[in-house]
Each structure stands twice: as C-alpha cells, then as structure tokens.
Amino acid sequence: MDQKLEFTPVGTIRSCFREKFGIPRQAGLVPDSRAVLKFNDGQEFRDALRGLEGFSHVWIVTVFHGNTPSEEGSWKPLVRPPRLGGTQKVGVFASRSPHRPNPIGLSAVKLEKIVADAPGGAELHLRGIDFLDGTPVLDVKPYVPYSDSIPEASSGWATPSAEIRRETGVEFTAAALQAISDFEAQGFTRFRALIEQVIQQDPRPSFQTRRAQTQTGASESYGCRLYDFDVRWKIENDQAVVVEIEDLR
C-alpha cells in the first residue's frame, strides 16, 4: 500500500523535560513529571473537550519530533531495549522505541486539570508524562478502565524481572538543597521529588551502565535540564549525589 497520509497536530506539549536525556522510557514512571498540552486556538477545540472532565487519565497520541535528522525517514527492524540492558535485540514492533516506521507515540497519563478558556487555546494539565518539550500532539482519547485495562495480559520480554534499573539512593549537597528550596518557593512544586524520580530511573545509556558496573569506585558526572534548570549529579558505587542546580532563566 503506497498511500500517504497527512495529519495536522491539534496542539503542542509544554513539558518539564527540555531535552531527551532524563525523559523516562515510559509514561507513569516519574509521577511528578508535568506537562501542559496547549491546543491550537479555536472554539472547536474547546468544544471537543466537553465531557473529558469526568476522566482521570487520557491517552495522548504524539509525534517523536526529537529524532535526529539522520534518524528521520529511516528505521531498523531490530532494536536493543534499555530494559534488556542494551545487549539483546527484539523487533521494533515488540518495543516502545521512538525510532519506528512512523514515529508515533502513545502515552497514558494523569489528567490533573482542564482549562478550556485559557488564553491562546485550551489546555490539559498532565502528570506522569514522558514528553519532550515541543512535542506535537495528534489526538487525545479518554482512558477507559473497563476496556483499556487488561489484568490477564502478558508482557513478553518486558517482565518485572527485567524492570528498569534503579540507583540505590539519591542524595543532595547543601547547595543543591538550598536551590531546590528556593525554586519550590517560586512555584516549582515537588521539584526535589521530580529530580529523585528522574535519577532513580537511571537515564544513562545501557553501555554506560555496563561500563560503570565494571569500574568499582569510579565516579561519573551527568546532567539534564528540568524546566529551566540544569541539574547535575555524580554516581559512584550506585549512589547518586546531586551536586549543583543552575537556574538558566
């Protein structure tokens, strides 16, 4: 079938994740991650939200716009899921890889608030997200527990024993704690929890994790941008220490 389809985004994501590094590999893994879906301006989009207020969660259909130019328009049938340590391959259709024949994402997230009359377009305030800032949104659907939840479903290779790696703990320097206190006072609620949850998911590429496991006592430094803050930490012997948080505003 050679038919080509075109879609117009209904809105754009404003996310706490301003770069790809640090984004959880699935929605729901970082409960304190937040985003706002800003719809295109127009009464039709406001009307389209009628009745959604009764749902606690929604499906968000997105485009993986953050794929690099070399990755756009190309895909590989076999991928190495981070959950398998990056050493085993599975088919792309048996994975959640963003590098797909059609770079479409699907996330079930918590719906915290609807602001239908927001200036410039209606808004959905979302939590437990896995979106890069600026992500185009193609569609929104309500999460319906009686049909969407399948308790007896099997998960193939993505078993609990292959759960995403977690650091044993996250500590903060005095300077980092003071910065967090200042930022939370400015309205960035639960910023410390967000940092802890992101680091506990271990956003490092699998090859870096394997290398670290063979270098006992070695210390490596990392950083990611959350909102407009540069968060930097180091990891030594499976212990993460947040050493600095820089305000980029």
N, C-alpha and C positions, 0 to 999 in steps of 0.2 A: 504494500500500500504506500503510494508516494504522496498522499495528500498531506499538505502542510496546514497547520492551524495557528492562528494568531489570537493572543489574549491581551486585554488591556488591564493592568493592575487596578484594583479597587482602592488601594491605599498603600501606605508605606509604614514600616516599623521604625519607631524611635526606641532604641534598645540601650540597656546599661552596658552592653558589650560593644565597644567601639573598634575592636579588632578581632580577628579569628582566634588567636591564641587565648585560651581561657574559656571559650564557649563550651558548655557541657555537650557531650556527644548525643544526649537525648534530652527532650523536654522533661521537666519534673525532677531532675537530679539536683538542681540548685534551686530550692524552694524560694529563696529570697531574691532571685533574679527577676527584674521587672522590665516591662516594655509598654509602650503605647502604640496601638495601631491607629494611625491617623488616616481616616478615609478621605478620598477626594471630596472636594466641596460640592454640595448639591443636596437638595431636599430628598431626592430619590434614595440616597444612601442613608439618610436619617430615617426615612420610612421603612427601609429594608431591615432595620434593627428592631422593629416593633415585635414584642414577644420574646426577645432574646434575654430580657432581664430575669426571666424565670430559670435560667440555666446557670449552673455553677462553673461549667467548663465548656470550652469550644475547641473545635478543630480549626487550625489556621493552615491554609494552603499557600505556600510561598515559592519563590524562585531563589535558587542558590546563586545570587548575583556576585558573591565574593570569590568564585572560582577564578583563578588567574587566566590571563589571555591564552596561554599555551594549553590550558585545560578546557577552554570553551570550544564546543563543537567536536570534542574528541572524548572518548571514554574507553575504558578497558573492561572486558567481561569478567575478569577476576580481580579481587581486591583483598587487602590484608586488614581485617578489622582490628582496631586497637584492643578490643576486649579479648582477642586471642593472642595478645602480645605482639602482633605485627609479624608473626612467623608463619602463619597459616593462611592459605587463600580460600576464599569462597566466592561464589558467583555474585555479581553486583546486585542481582535481584533477590539474593538471600542476605542482603546487608542494608544498612542505612547510609551508606556512603553518599556524600553530596555529588560525587563525580559519576553521573548517570547519563544514559542516552538523552533523557530530557531532565534537566536539573531542577526538579520539582521537589519541594519539601512538604512534609505533613507533620504537624505538631499538635498534641492535645495539651492545652494549657488552662490554667485557672483564670476565670473571668472575674475580676475584682470590681469593676465599675464600668458603666456606660455613661458617656457624656454626649448625648445626642446633639445638644445645642452648642457645642464647643466652637469658638471662632475658627473659621477656615476649614471646617469639616468635622464630622462626628468622630468620637474617639472610643476605643475599647482599651481599658487599662488591664494589663495581663500580668500574670505572675507564674514563676516556674518555667521560664522560657529558654529557648536555645537559638535565638535570632541574632544575627549580626545587624548592627545599626544600618539603616537604609534599605533593609530587605523589602523587595516588592511583594505585595500580598495579592493573590489571585482570587481567593474566596474565603468565606467564613461559614462554618456549619456548626450547629449545636452538638455537643457531646451528649448522647442519649444512652444512659447506663444499661437499659434493658436490652439494647441491641448492640451497643459498641463494646460492652464488657463481656468477655468470653472466659469464664473461670477455668474451663477444662482445656483451654488452648495449650498447645505445646510450643516451645520456643527454640527448637532445634539446637544449634551450637551455642546460642545465647542463653546458657543455663546459669542459675545462681552461682555455681562453682566457678564460672568464668566472669564473675562480677568485676566491674571496673575497679582498677587499683585505687587504693586509698592510702594517703600518708597516715602515720600513727598519730599525729597531732600537729597543731598549728599554734605557734607562739608568736608574740609581738614584742618588739622593743618598746621602751618607754616613749620614744619619739613617735613611733607608729601609733601607739595607743592614744597619744595626745592629738595627733592628726585626725584619727577616727572620731574622737570625742568632738572636735571642732566641726567636722563635716556633718556628723549626725545632728548637731545643734542647728545646722543650716538647712535641715530638712531631708538629708540623705539617710532615711531611717534604716536601721538594721544593716548598716554598711559593714560592720565587723562580721556579722553573720554571713553576708554575701561573700566577703573575702575568704572566710574559713571554708565555706562550701565549695568555692571555685578551686581552691588549692587542694582540698581533700579529694577532689575528683582526679587529681594528678593530670593536668593538661599536657604534660610533656609527651613528645612523640615516643613511640614504643622503643625505638632504638636507643634513645637517651636513657630510658628507664633501665633497659638491659645493661647498658654500659655502667650506669650508676651502681647496679647490683653487684658488679664485679670489682668495684673500686671502693672498698670499705674505708670509711673515714674521709673520703673526698667530699669537698663542698662545691656545689654548683649554684649559680645565681640565675634567677628568672624574673620576668616582669610581664605585666599585662595592663591594659587600660580598661578601667571600670568607670563608667560615666566619664567625667573629665579629670580622672585621677590616674596617675601612673603608680601602680602597686608593685613593689619589688620585694622579692623574698629569696632566701637561700635554703637549700636542702642538704642535710648531712645526716647519714645513718637513719633515713626515713623520718627525720624530724624537720619540719618546715618552720622557718623563722621569718616573719615579715619584718624587714629592716627599715623600709622607708616608703612613704606615701607622698607623692608630689602633686600639688594642685596645678593643673595645666590650664586653668581658666584665665 
